[in-house]
């Protein structure tokens, strides 16, 4: 009997007590009614009955208060548990790893959104289904089937996997996945299911491959620089000997002499381009961009030799200095302007604009021509090494130019104009603390 009362909940005990008090209240009220209707007239007995009834009512109200309070607390516990369950479900579906849980018969009990995202499947496709039956279906990708096979093997052999890595193609894209399986066991050590975790390490793998590629390019670049350096000296010797032989035999101006000289000059340009492309050191000084352009344009115009090509420079006043390697920036500007001139026909025009973008703190240069423009399919390739559309071009000019600008923490890009021609833009960080009156950085 004692065990029975201990097993009864607090709420049930209170209900029994209140029921007993209600019955007792009715009994007291009945006795009071009899007393009032009888001939007995004792004020003492009447007072005792009234006091007893009031005591019973007070006791019953306290019991009701406790019951309501306990019920409120109980509801609070239920609410907390629901919140905890909700939070757990949220965490389960928020984590990036994919998770699948099966029972010991292979029936899929739960999967999270991470798994659906990684494998490119919907939850309703596999939830509550058996892994054995799913394996025979043909509408699942290789990654999904590999996961099912690992779950089945773990169920049958009780073997757990740790970070088994494989590459799969999902939605026409390579994906690198690592799968781990864990046996779910009861308190009695009996297997009750399998939990599998799928980790997508595609980004890490791609980064590793990119770094390896960069290292290979760096090694190849170093070898190319050494090779170019070794080739340059013999080429200079060959060029000198050819010139000497032609003078001795009066061959200057002959067809073969011009071919040999042009090819030697082309090889020299290539080797110099290699050396410039792999060069890393720059001497940065306070530089006035407008001054460089004012030096370059007259020299380039002198080589036009009567061509009807006009170059116009529009420079904003009081442009800040930039921190730059003056010779390198001069090389970039010369290359871009010369490329623009080469693309122009008679009556061609190039407009060079220089201004200060105060919002972004950049000195910008825009080289706009009205030539034939750049083929759309070439826009992404013109800055790649050895890409050229010129018959005798090396394809290194723009590649070197972009490398130089990027070494100055700037940008070099191009686009076609809406009407005709193309525009090249150079952006360089400005030295914003400067004295425009004295041309000094403050």
DRENDO-1510 file (C-alpha; in Angstrom, 1 decimal, always signed):
<recs>
REC; n; res; u; v; w
REC; 1; UNK; +0.0; +0.0; +0.0 .
REC; 2; UNK; +2.9; +2.4; +0.9 .
REC; 3; UNK; +4.5; +1.7; -2.5 .
REC; 4; UNK; +1.2; +2.5; -4.2 .
REC; 5; UNK; +0.9; +5.9; -2.6 .
REC; 6; UNK; +4.5; +6.7; -3.4 .
REC; 7; UNK; +3.9; +5.9; -7.1 .
REC; 8; UNK; +0.9; +8.2; -7.3 .
REC; 9; UNK; +1.8; +11.6; -8.7 .
REC; 10; UNK; +1.6; +14.8; -6.8 .
REC; 11; UNK; -1.2; +16.0; -9.0 .
REC; 12; UNK; -3.3; +12.9; -8.4 .
REC; 13; UNK; -2.8; +13.1; -4.6 .
REC; 14; UNK; -4.1; +16.7; -4.6 .
REC; 15; UNK; -7.1; +15.7; -6.6 .
REC; 16; UNK; -8.0; +13.0; -4.0 .
REC; 17; UNK; -7.5; +15.5; -1.2 .
REC; 18; UNK; -9.7; +18.1; -2.7 .
REC; 19; UNK; -12.4; +15.6; -3.4 .
REC; 20; UNK; -12.4; +14.5; +0.3 .
REC; 21; UNK; -12.6; +18.2; +1.4 .
REC; 22; UNK; -15.5; +18.8; -0.9 .
REC; 23; UNK; -17.4; +15.8; +0.6 .
REC; 24; UNK; -16.5; +17.0; +4.1 .
REC; 25; UNK; -17.8; +20.5; +3.3 .
REC; 26; UNK; -21.1; +19.0; +2.2 .
REC; 27; UNK; -21.3; +17.0; +5.5 .
REC; 28; UNK; -20.6; +20.0; +7.6 .
REC; 29; UNK; -23.1; +22.1; +5.7 .
REC; 30; UNK; -25.8; +19.3; +6.1 .
REC; 31; UNK; -25.2; +19.2; +9.9 .
REC; 32; UNK; -25.4; +23.0; +10.1 .
REC; 33; UNK; -28.7; +22.9; +8.2 .
REC; 34; UNK; -30.1; +20.3; +10.6 .
REC; 35; UNK; -29.0; +22.3; +13.5 .
REC; 36; UNK; -30.7; +25.5; +12.2 .
REC; 37; UNK; -33.9; +23.6; +11.6 .
REC; 38; UNK; -34.0; +21.9; +15.1 .
REC; 39; UNK; -35.1; +23.3; +18.3 .
REC; 40; UNK; -31.7; +23.1; +19.8 .
REC; 41; UNK; -30.3; +26.5; +20.4 .
REC; 42; UNK; -26.8; +26.4; +21.5 .
REC; 43; UNK; -24.7; +29.3; +20.2 .
REC; 44; UNK; -21.5; +27.4; +21.1 .
REC; 45; UNK; -22.3; +24.4; +18.8 .
REC; 46; UNK; -23.3; +26.8; +16.1 .
REC; 47; UNK; -20.0; +28.7; +16.3 .
REC; 48; UNK; -18.1; +25.4; +16.1 .
REC; 49; UNK; -19.9; +24.3; +13.0 .
REC; 50; UNK; -19.3; +27.7; +11.3 .
REC; 51; UNK; -15.6; +27.6; +12.2 .
REC; 52; UNK; -15.3; +24.0; +10.9 .
REC; 53; UNK; -16.9; +24.9; +7.6 .
REC; 54; UNK; -14.7; +28.0; +7.2 .
REC; 55; UNK; -11.6; +25.9; +8.0 .
REC; 56; UNK; -12.5; +23.3; +5.4 .
REC; 57; UNK; -13.1; +25.9; +2.7 .
REC; 58; UNK; -9.7; +27.6; +3.5 .
REC; 59; UNK; -7.9; +24.3; +3.4 .
REC; 60; UNK; -9.5; +23.4; +0.1 .
REC; 61; UNK; -8.5; +26.8; -1.4 .
REC; 62; UNK; -4.9; +26.2; -0.4 .
REC; 63; UNK; -5.0; +22.8; -2.0 .
REC; 64; UNK; -6.4; +24.2; -5.2 .
REC; 65; UNK; -3.7; +26.9; -5.3 .
REC; 66; UNK; -1.0; +24.2; -4.9 .
REC; 67; UNK; -2.6; +22.2; -7.6 .
REC; 68; UNK; -2.7; +25.1; -10.1 .
REC; 69; UNK; +0.9; +26.1; -9.3 .
REC; 70; UNK; +2.1; +22.5; -9.8 .
REC; 71; UNK; +0.2; +22.3; -13.1 .
REC; 72; UNK; +1.7; +25.5; -14.3 .
REC; 73; UNK; +5.2; +24.2; -13.4 .
REC; 74; UNK; +4.4; +21.0; -15.2 .
REC; 75; UNK; +3.3; +22.9; -18.3 .
REC; 76; UNK; +6.6; +24.9; -18.1 .
REC; 77; UNK; +8.6; +21.7; -18.1 .
REC; 78; UNK; +6.7; +20.5; -21.2 .
REC; 79; UNK; +7.3; +23.8; -22.9 .
REC; 80; UNK; +11.0; +23.6; -22.1 .
REC; 81; UNK; +11.3; +20.1; -23.4 .
REC; 82; UNK; +9.5; +21.1; -26.6 .
REC; 83; UNK; +11.9; +24.0; -27.1 .
REC; 84; UNK; +14.9; +21.7; -26.4 .
REC; 85; UNK; +13.6; +19.2; -29.0 .
REC; 86; UNK; +13.0; +22.0; -31.4 .
REC; 87; UNK; +16.5; +23.4; -30.9 .
REC; 88; UNK; +18.0; +19.9; -31.4 .
REC; 89; UNK; +16.2; +19.5; -34.6 .
REC; 90; UNK; +17.4; +23.0; -35.7 .
REC; 91; UNK; +21.0; +22.1; -34.9 .
REC; 92; UNK; +20.6; +18.7; -36.6 .
REC; 93; UNK; +19.5; +20.4; -39.9 .
REC; 94; UNK; +21.9; +23.4; -39.6 .
REC; 95; UNK; +25.3; +21.6; -39.4 .
REC; 96; UNK; +27.1; +21.4; -42.7 .
REC; 97; UNK; +28.0; +17.6; -42.4 .
REC; 98; UNK; +25.5; +15.2; -43.8 .
REC; 99; UNK; +23.9; +12.7; -41.3 .
REC; 100; UNK; +21.9; +9.6; -41.9 .
REC; 101; UNK; +20.6; +7.3; -39.1 .
REC; 102; UNK; +19.2; +3.7; -39.7 .
REC; 103; UNK; +17.9; +1.0; -37.4 .
REC; 104; UNK; +19.4; -2.4; -37.3 .
REC; 105; UNK; +17.1; -3.6; -40.1 .
REC; 106; UNK; +18.5; -0.9; -42.5 .
REC; 107; UNK; +15.4; +1.3; -42.4 .
REC; 108; UNK; +16.3; +5.0; -42.6 .
REC; 109; UNK; +15.0; +6.7; -39.5 .
REC; 110; UNK; +16.4; +10.2; -40.0 .
REC; 111; UNK; +18.5; +12.4; -42.3 .
REC; 112; UNK; +19.4; +16.1; -42.1 .
REC; 113; UNK; +19.4; +18.9; -44.7 .
REC; 114; UNK; +23.2; +18.7; -44.9 .
REC; 115; UNK; +23.0; +15.3; -46.5 .
REC; 116; UNK; +20.3; +16.4; -48.9 .
REC; 117; UNK; +22.5; +19.3; -50.0 .
REC; 118; UNK; +25.7; +17.3; -50.4 .
REC; 119; UNK; +24.1; +14.4; -52.3 .
REC; 120; UNK; +21.6; +16.5; -54.2 .
REC; 121; UNK; +18.5; +14.5; -53.1 .
REC; 122; UNK; +15.2; +15.3; -51.3 .
REC; 123; UNK; +14.4; +14.0; -47.9 .
REC; 124; UNK; +11.2; +12.3; -49.0 .
REC; 125; UNK; +13.1; +10.3; -51.5 .
REC; 126; UNK; +14.8; +8.1; -48.9 .
REC; 127; UNK; +13.3; +8.7; -45.4 .
REC; 128; UNK; +11.6; +5.6; -43.9 .
REC; 129; UNK; +12.9; +3.5; -46.8 .
REC; 130; UNK; +15.2; +0.5; -46.5 .
REC; 131; UNK; +18.8; +0.9; -47.6 .
REC; 132; UNK; +18.7; -2.5; -49.3 .
REC; 133; UNK; +15.7; -1.6; -51.5 .
REC; 134; UNK; +17.1; +1.9; -52.2 .
REC; 135; UNK; +20.4; +0.3; -53.5 .
REC; 136; UNK; +18.5; -1.4; -56.3 .
REC; 137; UNK; +17.0; +1.8; -57.6 .
REC; 138; UNK; +18.8; +3.4; -60.5 .
REC; 139; UNK; +17.9; +7.0; -60.0 .
REC; 140; UNK; +20.5; +7.7; -57.4 .
REC; 141; UNK; +24.0; +9.1; -58.0 .
REC; 142; UNK; +27.2; +7.2; -57.3 .
REC; 143; UNK; +27.8; +9.1; -54.1 .
REC; 144; UNK; +24.4; +8.1; -52.7 .
REC; 145; UNK; +25.0; +4.5; -53.6 .
REC; 146; UNK; +28.4; +4.4; -52.1 .
REC; 147; UNK; +27.0; +5.8; -48.8 .
REC; 148; UNK; +24.3; +3.1; -48.8 .
REC; 149; UNK; +26.9; +0.4; -49.4 .
REC; 150; UNK; +29.0; +1.6; -46.5 .
REC; 151; UNK; +25.9; +1.6; -44.2 .
REC; 152; UNK; +25.0; -1.9; -45.4 .
REC; 153; UNK; +28.5; -3.2; -44.8 .
REC; 154; UNK; +28.6; -1.6; -41.3 .
REC; 155; UNK; +25.3; -3.3; -40.5 .
REC; 156; UNK; +26.4; -6.7; -41.8 .
REC; 157; UNK; +30.0; -6.7; -40.5 .
REC; 158; UNK; +29.6; -4.4; -37.4 .
REC; 159; UNK; +32.6; -2.6; -38.9 .
REC; 160; UNK; +33.0; +1.2; -38.5 .
REC; 161; UNK; +34.6; +3.5; -41.1 .
REC; 162; UNK; +36.6; +6.5; -40.3 .
REC; 163; UNK; +37.0; +9.3; -42.9 .
REC; 164; UNK; +36.9; +7.1; -46.0 .
REC; 165; UNK; +37.6; +9.7; -48.8 .
REC; 166; UNK; +36.5; +9.4; -52.4 .
REC; 167; UNK; +35.8; +11.6; -55.4 .
REC; 168; UNK; +32.3; +11.6; -57.0 .
REC; 169; UNK; +30.6; +13.6; -59.7 .
REC; 170; UNK; +27.4; +15.1; -58.5 .
REC; 171; UNK; +25.3; +17.3; -60.8 .
REC; 172; UNK; +28.2; +17.4; -63.3 .
REC; 173; UNK; +30.6; +18.7; -60.7 .
REC; 174; UNK; +33.5; +16.9; -58.9 .
REC; 175; UNK; +32.8; +16.5; -55.2 .
REC; 176; UNK; +35.2; +15.1; -52.6 .
REC; 177; UNK; +33.5; +13.4; -49.7 .
REC; 178; UNK; +34.7; +11.7; -46.6 .
REC; 179; UNK; +32.3; +9.2; -44.9 .
REC; 180; UNK; +32.4; +7.8; -41.3 .
REC; 181; UNK; +30.1; +5.2; -39.9 .
REC; 182; UNK; +29.3; +4.6; -36.2 .
REC; 183; UNK; +27.5; +1.6; -34.7 .
REC; 184; UNK; +24.5; +2.6; -32.4 .
REC; 185; UNK; +24.2; +0.2; -29.5 .
REC; 186; UNK; +21.8; -0.3; -26.6 .
REC; 187; UNK; +22.8; -0.5; -22.9 .
REC; 188; UNK; +23.1; -4.2; -23.4 .
REC; 189; UNK; +25.6; -3.6; -26.3 .
REC; 190; UNK; +23.2; -4.8; -28.9 .
REC; 191; UNK; +23.3; -3.1; -32.3 .
REC; 192; UNK; +20.3; -0.9; -32.8 .
REC; 193; UNK; +21.4; +0.9; -35.9 .
REC; 194; UNK; +24.0; +2.8; -37.8 .
REC; 195; UNK; +24.9; +6.5; -37.9 .
REC; 196; UNK; +26.8; +7.8; -40.9 .
REC; 197; UNK; +28.4; +11.2; -41.3 .
REC; 198; UNK; +29.3; +12.7; -44.7 .
REC; 199; UNK; +31.9; +15.5; -44.8 .
REC; 200; UNK; +32.2; +17.5; -48.0 .
REC; 201; UNK; +35.9; +18.7; -48.3 .
REC; 202; UNK; +35.7; +19.8; -51.9 .
REC; 203; UNK; +36.8; +23.4; -51.2 .
REC; 204; UNK; +39.8; +22.2; -49.2 .
REC; 205; UNK; +40.8; +19.8; -52.0 .
REC; 206; UNK; +40.4; +22.5; -54.6 .
REC; 207; UNK; +42.5; +24.9; -52.6 .
REC; 208; UNK; +45.3; +22.2; -52.1 .
REC; 209; UNK; +45.3; +21.6; -55.9 .
REC; 210; UNK; +45.4; +25.3; -56.6 .
REC; 211; UNK; +48.4; +25.7; -54.2 .
REC; 212; UNK; +50.2; +22.8; -55.9 .
REC; 213; UNK; +49.5; +24.4; -59.3 .
REC; 214; UNK; +50.8; +27.8; -58.1 .
REC; 215; UNK; +54.0; +26.1; -56.7 .
REC; 216; UNK; +54.5; +24.4; -60.1 .
REC; 217; UNK; +54.0; +27.7; -61.9 .
REC; 218; UNK; +56.5; +29.4; -59.6 .
REC; 219; UNK; +59.0; +26.7; -60.2 .
REC; 220; UNK; +58.5; +26.9; -64.0 .
REC; 221; UNK; +58.7; +30.7; -63.8 .
REC; 222; UNK; +62.0; +30.5; -62.0 .
REC; 223; UNK; +63.3; +28.0; -64.6 .
REC; 224; UNK; +62.1; +30.2; -67.4 .
REC; 225; UNK; +63.8; +33.2; -65.9 .
REC; 226; UNK; +67.1; +31.4; -65.6 .
REC; 227; UNK; +66.7; +30.0; -69.1 .
REC; 228; UNK; +65.9; +33.5; -70.5 .
REC; 229; UNK; +68.9; +34.9; -68.7 .
REC; 230; UNK; +71.2; +32.2; -70.2 .
REC; 231; UNK; +69.7; +32.6; -73.7 .
REC; 232; UNK; +70.0; +36.4; -73.8 .
REC; 233; UNK; +73.8; +36.6; -73.7 .
REC; 234; UNK; +74.4; +34.2; -76.7 .
REC; 235; UNK; +71.6; +36.0; -78.7 .
REC; 236; UNK; +73.4; +39.3; -78.2 .
REC; 237; UNK; +76.6; +37.6; -79.5 .
REC; 238; UNK; +74.9; +36.2; -82.5 .
REC; 239; UNK; +73.3; +39.5; -83.3 .
REC; 240; UNK; +76.7; +41.3; -83.1 .
REC; 241; UNK; +78.3; +38.6; -85.4 .
REC; 242; UNK; +75.5; +38.9; -88.0 .
REC; 243; UNK; +75.9; +42.6; -88.1 .
REC; 244; UNK; +79.7; +42.3; -88.5 .
REC; 245; UNK; +79.4; +39.7; -91.3 .
REC; 246; UNK; +76.9; +41.8; -93.1 .
REC; 247; UNK; +79.2; +44.8; -93.0 .
REC; 248; UNK; +82.2; +42.8; -94.2 .
REC; 249; UNK; +80.2; +41.4; -97.2 .
REC; 250; UNK; +78.0; +44.4; -97.8 .
REC; 251; UNK; +74.8; +42.5; -97.0 .
REC; 252; UNK; +73.0; +45.3; -95.2 .
REC; 253; UNK; +69.5; +45.8; -96.6 .
REC; 254; UNK; +69.3; +42.4; -98.1 .
REC; 255; UNK; +66.2; +40.3; -97.6 .
REC; 256; UNK; +68.0; +37.6; -95.6 .
REC; 257; UNK; +69.7; +40.1; -93.3 .
REC; 258; UNK; +66.3; +41.7; -92.4 .
REC; 259; UNK; +64.8; +38.3; -91.7 .
REC; 260; UNK; +67.7; +37.2; -89.5 .
REC; 261; UNK; +67.7; +40.6; -87.7 .
REC; 262; UNK; +64.0; +40.5; -87.1 .
REC; 263; UNK; +64.0; +37.0; -85.7 .
REC; 264; UNK; +66.9; +37.8; -83.4 .
REC; 265; UNK; +65.1; +40.9; -82.1 .
REC; 266; UNK; +62.0; +38.8; -81.6 .
REC; 267; UNK; +63.9; +36.2; -79.5 .
REC; 268; UNK; +65.5; +39.1; -77.5 .
REC; 269; UNK; +62.0; +40.5; -76.8 .
REC; 270; UNK; +60.8; +37.1; -75.7 .
REC; 271; UNK; +63.7; +36.6; -73.3 .
REC; 272; UNK; +63.3; +40.1; -71.9 .
REC; 273; UNK; +59.6; +39.5; -71.5 .
REC; 274; UNK; +60.3; +36.4; -69.5 .
REC; 275; UNK; +62.7; +38.3; -67.2 .
REC; 276; UNK; +60.2; +41.1; -66.7 .
REC; 277; UNK; +57.3; +38.7; -66.0 .
REC; 278; UNK; +59.3; +36.9; -63.3 .
REC; 279; UNK; +60.7; +40.1; -61.8 .
REC; 280; UNK; +59.4; +40.7; -58.3 .
REC; 281; UNK; +61.3; +43.7; -57.0 .
REC; 282; UNK; +60.0; +47.2; -57.6 .
REC; 283; UNK; +61.5; +50.5; -56.3 .
REC; 284; UNK; +58.5; +52.5; -55.0 .
REC; 285; UNK; +58.7; +56.3; -54.8 .
REC; 286; UNK; +56.2; +59.1; -54.8 .
REC; 287; UNK; +55.1; +59.5; -58.4 .
REC; 288; UNK; +53.1; +61.9; -60.4 .
REC; 289; UNK; +51.0; +60.0; -63.0 .
REC; 290; UNK; +50.2; +63.1; -65.1 .
REC; 291; UNK; +53.9; +63.9; -65.4 .
REC; 292; UNK; +54.6; +60.4; -66.8 .
REC; 293; UNK; +51.9; +60.7; -69.4 .
REC; 294; UNK; +53.1; +64.1; -70.4 .
REC; 295; UNK; +56.6; +62.6; -71.1 .
REC; 296; UNK; +55.3; +59.6; -73.0 .
REC; 297; UNK; +52.8; +61.1; -75.4 .
REC; 298; UNK; +55.2; +63.4; -77.4 .
REC; 299; UNK; +57.6; +60.5; -77.9 .
REC; 300; UNK; +54.8; +58.2; -79.2 .
REC; 301; UNK; +53.3; +61.0; -81.4 .
REC; 302; UNK; +56.7; +61.5; -83.1 .
REC; 303; UNK; +56.5; +57.9; -84.3 .
REC; 304; UNK; +53.2; +58.3; -86.0 .
REC; 305; UNK; +55.0; +59.6; -89.2 .
REC; 306; UNK; +52.1; +61.4; -90.7 .
REC; 307; UNK; +49.4; +59.0; -89.7 .
REC; 308; UNK; +46.1; +60.8; -89.1 .
REC; 309; UNK; +45.8; +59.7; -85.5 .
REC; 310; UNK; +45.0; +62.2; -82.8 .
REC; 311; UNK; +45.8; +61.7; -79.0 .
REC; 312; UNK; +44.1; +63.9; -76.5 .
REC; 313; UNK; +44.9; +64.1; -72.8 .
REC; 314; UNK; +42.4; +65.3; -70.2 .
REC; 315; UNK; +43.9; +65.5; -66.8 .
REC; 316; UNK; +42.1; +66.7; -63.6 .
REC; 317; UNK; +43.9; +69.3; -61.7 .
REC; 318; UNK; +45.5; +68.6; -58.3 .
REC; 319; UNK; +45.6; +64.8; -58.7 .
REC; 320; UNK; +47.3; +63.0; -55.7 .
REC; 321; UNK; +50.6; +61.2; -56.1 .
REC; 322; UNK; +50.8; +57.5; -56.1 .
REC; 323; UNK; +53.4; +55.2; -54.5 .
REC; 324; UNK; +54.9; +53.5; -57.6 .
REC; 325; UNK; +57.9; +52.2; -59.4 .
REC; 326; UNK; +58.1; +55.0; -62.0 .
REC; 327; UNK; +59.9; +53.0; -64.7 .
REC; 328; UNK; +57.4; +50.2; -64.4 .
REC; 329; UNK; +54.4; +52.4; -64.6 .
REC; 330; UNK; +55.9; +54.2; -67.6 .
REC; 331; UNK; +56.3; +50.8; -69.3 .
REC; 332; UNK; +52.7; +49.9; -68.7 .
REC; 333; UNK; +51.3; +53.2; -70.0 .
REC; 334; UNK; +53.6; +53.1; -73.1 .
REC; 335; UNK; +52.4; +49.6; -73.8 .
REC; 336; UNK; +48.7; +50.4; -73.5 .
REC; 337; UNK; +48.9; +53.6; -75.6 .
REC; 338; UNK; +51.0; +51.8; -78.3 .
REC; 339; UNK; +48.5; +49.0; -78.5 .
REC; 340; UNK; +45.7; +51.5; -78.9 .
REC; 341; UNK; +47.7; +53.3; -81.7 .
REC; 342; UNK; +48.3; +50.0; -83.5 .
REC; 343; UNK; +44.5; +49.3; -83.4 .
REC; 344; UNK; +43.6; +52.7; -85.0 .
REC; 345; UNK; +43.1; +53.4; -88.6 .
REC; 346; UNK; +43.4; +56.8; -90.3 .
REC; 347; UNK; +41.4; +59.5; -88.5 .
REC; 348; UNK; +41.6; +57.5; -85.4 .
REC; 349; UNK; +41.4; +59.0; -82.0 .
REC; 350; UNK; +42.6; +58.1; -78.5 .
REC; 351; UNK; +41.3; +60.0; -75.4 .
REC; 352; UNK; +43.3; +59.7; -72.2 .
REC; 353; UNK; +41.6; +60.8; -69.1 .
REC; 354; UNK; +43.2; +61.0; -65.6 .
REC; 355; UNK; +41.2; +61.8; -62.5 .
REC; 356; UNK; +41.0; +61.2; -58.8 .
REC; 357; UNK; +38.2; +59.0; -57.4 .
REC; 358; UNK; +37.9; +60.6; -54.0 .
REC; 359; UNK; +35.3; +58.1; -52.7 .
REC; 360; UNK; +37.6; +55.1; -53.3 .
REC; 361; UNK; +40.8; +57.0; -52.9 .
REC; 362; UNK; +42.1; +55.9; -56.4 .
REC; 363; UNK; +44.0; +57.6; -59.2 .
REC; 364; UNK; +42.3; +56.4; -62.4 .
REC; 365; UNK; +43.6; +56.4; -66.0 .
REC; 366; UNK; +41.3; +55.7; -68.9 .
REC; 367; UNK; +42.6; +55.0; -72.4 .
REC; 368; UNK; +39.7; +55.1; -74.9 .
REC; 369; UNK; +40.1; +54.6; -78.6 .
REC; 370; UNK; +37.6; +54.4; -81.6 .
REC; 371; UNK; +39.3; +51.5; -83.3 .
REC; 372; UNK; +37.9; +48.1; -84.1 .
REC; 373; UNK; +37.6; +47.0; -80.4 .
REC; 374; UNK; +38.3; +43.6; -78.9 .
REC; 375; UNK; +36.5; +40.4; -79.9 .
REC; 376; UNK; +34.2; +39.5; -77.0 .
REC; 377; UNK; +35.8; +36.0; -76.7 .
REC; 378; UNK; +39.2; +37.6; -76.4 .
REC; 379; UNK; +38.4; +40.0; -73.5 .
REC; 380; UNK; +39.2; +37.4; -70.8 .
REC; 381; UNK; +42.3; +36.2; -72.6 .
REC; 382; UNK; +44.2; +39.4; -73.6 .
REC; 383; UNK; +46.0; +39.5; -70.2 .
REC; 384; UNK; +47.2; +35.9; -70.4 .
REC; 385; UNK; +50.9; +35.3; -71.2 .
REC; 386; UNK; +51.6; +34.5; -74.9 .
REC; 387; UNK; +48.1; +35.4; -76.1 .
REC; 388; UNK; +48.3; +37.8; -79.0 .
REC; 389; UNK; +46.4; +38.8; -82.1 .
REC; 390; UNK; +49.4; +40.6; -83.7 .
REC; 391; UNK; +51.3; +38.8; -86.3 .
REC; 392; UNK; +54.7; +39.6; -84.7 .
REC; 393; UNK; +53.5; +40.0; -81.1 .
REC; 394; UNK; +55.0; +38.1; -78.2 .
REC; 395; UNK; +51.8; +38.1; -76.1 .
REC; 396; UNK; +53.6; +39.3; -73.0 .
REC; 397; UNK; +53.0; +43.0; -73.1 .
REC; 398; UNK; +49.6; +43.0; -71.4 .
REC; 399; UNK; +50.4; +40.1; -69.1 .
REC; 400; UNK; +53.5; +42.0; -67.8 .
REC; 401; UNK; +51.4; +45.2; -67.5 .
REC; 402; UNK; +48.8; +43.6; -65.4 .
REC; 403; UNK; +51.4; +41.9; -63.2 .
REC; 404; UNK; +53.1; +45.3; -62.6 .
REC; 405; UNK; +49.8; +47.0; -61.7 .
REC; 406; UNK; +48.8; +44.2; -59.3 .
REC; 407; UNK; +52.2; +44.6; -57.7 .
REC; 408; UNK; +51.2; +48.2; -57.0 .
REC; 409; UNK; +47.9; +47.0; -55.4 .
REC; 410; UNK; +46.0; +48.3; -58.4 .
REC; 411; UNK; +43.8; +47.0; -61.2 .
REC; 412; UNK; +44.1; +46.9; -65.0 .
REC; 413; UNK; +41.1; +45.8; -67.0 .
REC; 414; UNK; +39.5; +46.4; -70.5 .
REC; 415; UNK; +36.1; +46.6; -72.1 .
REC; 416; UNK; +34.5; +47.4; -75.4 .
REC; 417; UNK; +32.9; +50.7; -76.0 .
REC; 418; UNK; +29.2; +50.8; -76.8 .
REC; 419; UNK; +29.8; +52.5; -80.2 .
REC; 420; UNK; +33.3; +51.5; -81.4 .
REC; 421; UNK; +36.8; +50.8; -80.0 .
REC; 422; UNK; +37.9; +49.6; -76.6 .
REC; 423; UNK; +38.8; +51.2; -73.3 .
REC; 424; UNK; +41.6; +50.2; -70.9 .
REC; 425; UNK; +41.5; +51.4; -67.3 .
REC; 426; UNK; +44.2; +51.6; -64.7 .
REC; 427; UNK; +43.4; +52.1; -61.0 .
REC; 428; UNK; +46.2; +52.9; -58.5 .
REC; 429; UNK; +45.9; +53.7; -54.7 .
REC; 430; UNK; +46.4; +57.4; -54.1 .
REC; 431; UNK; +48.6; +59.0; -51.5 .
REC; 432; UNK; +45.8; +61.0; -50.0 .
REC; 433; UNK; +47.9; +63.1; -47.6 .
REC; 434; UNK; +49.5; +65.5; -50.0 .
REC; 435; UNK; +50.1; +69.3; -50.4 .
REC; 436; UNK; +48.8; +70.3; -53.8 .
REC; 437; UNK; +50.5; +73.7; -53.7 .
REC; 438; UNK; +54.0; +72.4; -53.2 .
REC; 439; UNK; +53.5; +68.9; -54.6 .
REC; 440; UNK; +54.5; +67.3; -51.4 .
REC; 441; UNK; +53.2; +64.5; -49.3 .
REC; 442; UNK; +52.3; +65.8; -45.8 .
</recs>
